[in-house]
Amino acid sequence: MEDYNALLESLKKEEDEIQFSEFSNETAYKVGTRLVEIGLKENKSITIDISRNGQQLFHCALPGTAADNDEWIKRKIRVVNRFNHSSFYMGNYYKSKNSTIAEKSLVSESEFAPHGGCFPIIIKNTGVIGTVTVSGLPQEEDHRLVVAVLREFVGK
C-alpha cells in the first residue's frame, strides 16, 4: 500500500514552494511556450492550457493529441478551481481515503477529474488565481512536467 501521507505532504510542499509574486499574460506565454518546447523536443503528445481568473491565456495542442485532451483539461481545471490544490494532490487525497471525488465531494466524475496535470497558479499572500494544465501523458508525468517548468519560473 502506498504511503499517501508522505506523498500528500510532498505535493503540498510543491504548492507552498511554487508561488509567484505576479502572473501576467507574458508569464503565461513564456510558461506555455516552454512547455511546448519540451513537448516538441521530447516528442510528447500533449495539450497545454494556462488560465487566469477564468480567462484562457495560452492553449496549444501538439501533434498526436485529440479533442479528448481538451475535455480532460476542463475536468482537471474544475478540480483545482474548486479545491485549490493540484489535481494530482486531490486524486491522491481521495485514494488515501479509499474513496472517489463523486463519493466524498458529491460531484460528477464526468465534470471533475482528480488526475495529475493541473497545477494551481498561486500568488504569494493572495492564493490561487489560475491554472497550468497538461494532458496527454500518464497522470504523474503530466504533473511532473508542469511542476518542473513552473519551478524554472519561480527559481525553485
N, C-alpha and C positions, 0 to 999 in steps of 0.2 A: 504494500500500500504506500502510495506517495505521501511524503511529508508536506501536506498542504500548508501547515502553519509557516514553515520556513519559506516555501515558495511565495505565499501571500505577503509575507514580511519583505521579501526581496522585491516583489513587484511594487509594493507600496513605497519602498525606498526609492525606486526609479522615479515614481511620481513626485516624491519630495525633492529629488535632485534635479529633475528635468523641468525647470521653470524659467520662464522668460521675464525680462523687465518690460518688454513690449513685443507685440507680434503684428507687424504691418503686412500690407499686401506684398511688398517687396520681399519680406521674410518668407511669406508663403511661396512666392515664386522660386526663391532660392532653395528652400527645403524641397519643394516639388521637383525642380529640375535636378537636384542632387539624387533624389530617389529614382528619377528617370535614367540618369546617367548610370547608376549602379545596375538598374534593371537591364538596360541595354548591354552594358559591359559583361554582365554575368548571365545574359540570355534568360532572364526571368520573365515569365508571362504574368505581369501584374497590372492592376489598375490602381491608380493613386488618386486620392481625394484630400483636399485641405479646405476646411470650412471654418469661418469665424462668425460667431453670433448669428448663425443661420444662413450666412452668405457663402456660397461656394467661391473660393478664391483661386483654386487650382484643381484641375481634373485631367488625367491623362490615362489612356488605355494602351498598353504596349501590345505588340503582336502576340497572338495566342490567347488573348482574353475574349470575354463574351459579355453580353448584357447581364448575364447572371452575376458577374463580378460587381456590377453597379448595384444590384439588389442586395448582395452581401454587405456592401459598403453602407448602404442606407440602414440596414438592420444593426450593424455594429455601431454606427453613429448614434442610433437611438439609445443603445445601452449606455454609452459614455455620457450622453446628454442627460439621461435620467439618473444615473448613479454616481457621476463624477469620478469614476475610476476607469482604467483601461478595460477594454472588452475582454482581454486575456485575464486580467485580475478577476473580473466578475465571473467568467466561466469557471475559473479555478475555485472561486468562493463557493459557487453552487455545488461543484464536485465535492468540496470539503464538507458540505452539509448533506452529502448524498441525496441531492435534490436537483431540481431544474429551475430555470427562471420562471417558467409557467407555474410550477407548484409554489415556489417561495414568494414570488413577487406578483403573481396573478396577471402576467402579461403574456401575449401570444408569441410563441417562438417563430411564427411566420412574420412577425413585425420586429422582434428583438433577437439578435444573435450574439450571445456571450461567447464569442470565439475570437481568438487573437487577431490583432491587426489594426485596431483603432486605439489611438493614444490621445489623452486629453491635452490640449494646449492650455497650460496653466500659467497665469500671470502672477508673479510673486505678490503676496499680500492682497490679492484680489480673488483668485480662483480660476475655475475652468471657463474659458471663453470660446473654445472651439475644439476641433479635432484634426488629427492627421491619420489617414487610414490607407492601408494597403490590403488588397485582396488578390489571391491567386496562388499563394504558396500554402504549405501546411501552416496551421494557425500559429504555432510557436515561431516559425520562421517569419511570417508576416509581422508578428510583434517585434521580434529581434531586429528586423530591418528598420522599422520605424524608430525604435529606441536608439539604434546605432547612429542614424542620421540626425536625430534630434540632439543627441549628445554632442555631435560635432558643432551644432549651432549654439549650445549653451556652455560649451567649453568644459564638459564633464567627462 
